[in-house]
Amino acid sequence: MIDEFAKDNMHGRLRRDREALLWKLDGLSEYDARRPLTATGTNLLGLVKHVAGVEARYFGEVFGRPSPERLPRWQDSDGSDLWVAEDETADQIIGFYRRTWDHSDATINELPLDAPGHVPWWPEPYADTNLFAIMVHVLGESIRHAGHADILREGLDGRTGLRAEHEKQIDEEARAAHCAKIEQAARSAAPIKA
């Protein structure tokens, strides 16, 4: 009984975080969705592409249920799953992510938490695992990258939040006052040396 509760709880959280990650693209231009926003090139659409690939591999290959989507061999990983090439559209990436959900959800729904899996890119003795461990791992990846997306989107246009229904109108004056208070606290704690 606890297994089904744990599985349903983790699966529900994964579904929620998938939607949150996609919401971070809402209303953005193709350029803003894919342009590099950090020194390492991290971008919003690239995060979606990466998380889609993570789910496709972990809920597919690991359990002998390969994704119906064409994926490069994991051995050939070159970081191209973290950014979007000019011939890839946002609709293609989002579609890939949504189709991956269906495949991942089928794996989660059809297998028990103790179903054995094998992650060939993990070192021994960790390569042999089970659905529970993979769900925890993928959920961690999804949460981590949804957090990255939160910060990137806030930096683009100030939008914050988990879902559209929780979003509040941006009060620029209140935000500026809040940031000034934090800046003052930082300066007081560690005075800047001339």
N, C-alpha and C positions, 0 to 999 in steps of 0.2 A: 504494500500500500504506500509506503514512504517513497518507493521508487517512482511510482506514477505521479505522486505529488511533486517530487523533485524534478522529474522530467517535464511535467506540465509547467512548473514555475520557471524553469530555465528556458523552455521553448517560448513561453509568453514574453519573457524579457528579451530574448533574441528578436522576436517579431517587433516588439516596441522599438528596439534600437535600430533595426533595419529601416523602419519608417522615419525615425529621427534623422538618420544619416541622409536619406533621400530628401527630407524636408530642407536640409541645409542648401540644396541646389535651387530651391523654389525662388523663381523670379530673377535668377541670375542670367546674364548674357552668356553665350558660348565662351567668350573670352574670359570673363570673371570666373566661370566654373572651372576653367582649365589652366589659368595662368599660375606661374609659380608664386607662392605667397610666403615662402621661407627661404633661407639660404640654401637648403638642400633641394628646393624645387617642389615641396609638398603643395598639392592643390586639391580642391574639393572633388572634382570629378575623378581624379586619380585615386583618391581615397575610396570612392565607391567602386571603381574598377578593381582595386586591390582586395577589398573586402569580399567582393563577388568571387574572385579567384580563390581566396582563402576558403570560403564556404564550399565552393565547387570541389576543391581538392579534399578537404577534410571530411565532408559528408558524402563524397563520391569515392575516390580512389582508395581511401583508407579502409573502406568497408566492401571493396570489390564491386562497387556500384558506380562505375565511371560516369562522369557528367556527360549529358548529351551535347553539351557545348564543346566546341573545339578549344582545347587548352594546349599551350606548349608543354613539352615535357618538363617536369619539375627540375630535372638535372640541367636544363638549359636556361634557368631563371637568370635574367640579366637586369632586373629592375624595371623593365618596361611595363610591368603591371602597376606601377605607381604613378604613371602619367599617361596622357591620352594623345595619341598621334593625330596629326591634322586630318587624316582620312577616317577617323572614328568620330561619330557624333555622340552628343549627350544622350539622345534617344536610344542609340545602340547600346551604350554602356548601361543605362538604366534598364533597358529591356533584358540584357544579359543578367543583371543583378536580380530582377524579378523572376526570370526563368530559373535561376539558380535557387531562389527561395523554394520554388515548387519541388525541385529535385532534393534539396536538403530536407525540407519538411517531410517528404516521403520516407527518406532514410530515418529520420527521427521518429516518425509515427510507426514505422514498420518494425523497428528493431528495439529490443529491450536495452536498458541502460548497461547491462553487462555484456552486450554483444561484442565479440572480439573484433579488433581492428589492428591494422599494421601501418605505421607511418614510416615509409622508407627513408625519408629525409631527416628523421630524428635519430640520434645516436643510440646505440645499445647501452644499457638494457631497457631504454624507454620506448623503443619502436613498437613493441607489442603493447597495445592499450585496449580501451573499450569505449563504448559510446558515451558513457558518463564523462570520462576524461576529455574526450573530444568536444563535447558540448561545453564544458567549462572553458576549454582552450579557445574555442571559436567565440564564445560569449565574451571572453576577455579581450580578444582581438577587436571584436565589434565595438565594445564599450570604449576601448582605447582610441580607436579611430573616429568614433562619433565625438569623442572629446576633442580630438584634434580639429574636427570639422566645426565644432562650436567656436573654438578660438579663431579659426580662419574666417568664418562668416562674420563674427563680431568685428574683426579687423577690416573686413571689406565694407560693411555698411552699418555696423552697429547692432544688427539683429541678433537676438539671443533667445534661448529657450529650447525646450525639448520638443514641443509640438505647436502647431499653429494656434490651437485653441488656448494655449497658455501664454502666448506672446502678448506683451504689453506695449503700448505706444512708447516710443523712445522720447524721454525727457532730457534733451541735451544739457539744459542748465543743471538739472539734478545730477546727471552723470559727471559733468565738469566739477561740480562742488564735491562730489564723492571722491573723485580722483585727486583733487587738490588736497583733501583731508588725508588721503593715503600717502601722497607725496610728502606732505608736511611731517607725518609720523615717521616716514623713512629717513628724511633729512635729520630729524631730531634724534633718532636712534643711532645714526651713523653720520655725523657731520662731514660734509664734503671738505677735504683739505685743499687749500689753495696752492 
